[in-house]
Amino acid sequence: MHSTLIVARMDPASTEPVSKLFADFDRTDMPERMGTRRRQLFSYQGLYFHLQDFDSDHGSEAIDSARSHPLFVGISNDLRPYINAYDPETWRSPADAMATRFYHWEQQS
C-alpha cells in the first residue's frame, strides 16, 4: 500500500462542509479509478491534513491521470473556499503540498 499526505490550511469551522464534499465524492467511482483504498482528513490549529492510501505505489500517478476528470475538477473547485495552499507562492499542483515521509514502521504479522 502507498500513502500520500497533503498539507494545507483550513479554518477549523470548515470541517463539516469539507467532510460532506468528500463523502459525496467518495460515493462515486473516482476512488476506485484512482486506486484509493482509504481517505482520512485531519485538522490541527488551522492546518488540514489529507491522508490517502492507495492499492499500489502508483497513487500519485493515478491522481495525475484523474485530474482532468469532471468529478475531480468539480471537487477541487468546490474545496477552494475551504482549503488554502500551505505556501501559496510555491503551490502549482497537489504534488507541491505533499509531505515527504522520512520514517516508516509496520508491525509484521
ZIMOJO-V146441 format. One record per residue. N is the residue number from 0. OMEGA is omega in degrees with one decimal (NA if undefined). BURIAL is + if it has 24 or more other C-alpha atoms within 12 Angstrom, else -. Layout:
N/OMEGA/BURIAL + N/OMEGA/BURIAL
This chain:
0/179.2/- + 1/179.8/- + 2/170.5/+ + 3/178.4/+ + 4/177.3/+ + 5/179.7/+ + 6/179.1/+ + 7/178.2/+ + 8/-179.8/+ + 9/173.2/+ + 10/-179.1/- + 11/178.1/- + 12/-177.8/- + 13/-175.3/+ + 14/-178.0/+ + 15/179.5/- + 16/178.3/- + 17/177.3/+ + 18/179.9/+ + 19/178.7/- + 20/179.9/+ + 21/177.2/+ + 22/177.8/- + 23/179.8/- + 24/-176.6/+ + 25/174.2/+ + 26/176.9/- + 27/177.7/- + 28/-177.4/- + 29/177.8/+ + 30/178.7/+ + 31/178.2/- + 32/-176.8/- + 33/-178.3/+ + 34/-179.0/+ + 35/177.6/+ + 36/-177.5/- + 37/175.4/+ + 38/175.4/+ + 39/178.7/- + 40/-179.8/+ + 41/170.9/+ + 42/178.9/+ + 43/174.7/- + 44/176.7/- + 45/176.7/- + 46/-179.8/+ + 47/178.6/+ + 48/-178.3/+ + 49/-179.5/+ + 50/-177.6/+ + 51/179.3/+ + 52/-176.6/+ + 53/178.4/+ + 54/-175.5/- + 55/178.9/- + 56/-177.0/- + 57/-178.1/- + 58/-178.5/+ + 59/176.0/+ + 60/179.3/- + 61/177.4/+ + 62/179.4/+ + 63/-179.0/- + 64/-180.0/- + 65/-172.7/+ + 66/-179.1/- + 67/179.3/- + 68/-178.0/- + 69/178.7/- + 70/178.6/+ + 71/177.7/+ + 72/-179.2/- + 73/-178.9/- + 74/177.4/+ + 75/178.2/+ + 76/-179.1/- + 77/-179.4/- + 78/-175.8/+ + 79/178.5/- + 80/-172.9/- + 81/-173.9/+ + 82/178.7/+ + 83/178.9/+ + 84/176.4/+ + 85/177.4/+ + 86/-175.4/- + 87/-177.9/- + 88/-178.1/- + 89/-174.9/- + 90/174.3/- + 91/-179.3/- + 92/178.4/- + 93/179.1/+ + 94/179.3/- + 95/-179.6/- + 96/-177.1/+ + 97/176.7/+ + 98/178.0/- + 99/178.1/- + 100/179.3/- + 101/174.9/- + 102/178.2/- + 103/174.2/- + 104/178.7/- + 105/178.7/- + 106/179.3/- + 107/179.8/- + 108/NA/-
